[in-house]
Amino acid sequence: MRTSHATGLNAYFDVLLQLGWIGLLLFTAMAGVALVRSWLDASERRSVIYAWTPLILVALLVDSMFESFTLSGFGWLLLVLCAVRAGQSRSWRERLGSSDEGPVLPHVQEGQSGPR
């Protein structure tokens, strides 16, 4: 029985064929950083709300070994959504607003209100 496949039946192999080794490295780096950041966020906050991001990422990355769902349509949307969500709470921008007085600009000295 002869079958014809439209994909490599593996998201990682598809990325390798379409974008080369650099594309595969960037894809796995993006997914890995998103997984680590979301896992750290979920372990610090210990809430069910924050646990869905690493669980969805694990499901997408495991599913990518068997089919290319992650690279098209809803799978790609889920991967990007999880990567953005993982980056929100561990961002340097969140730490800027965490002080009581607000961010202190490096060129403004203490006691000055800003440029005159």
TACORFEN-V589397 format. One line per field, one symbol per residue. ss: DSSP state (H for helix, E for strand, - for the rest). A space follows every 50 residues. Layout:
BEGIN
ss = ???
END
This chain:
BEGIN
ss = ----------HHHHHHHHHHHHHHHHHHHHHHHHHHHHHHHHHHH--HHH HHHHHHHHHHHHH-----HHH-HHHHHHHHHHHHHHHHH--HHHHH---- ----------------
END
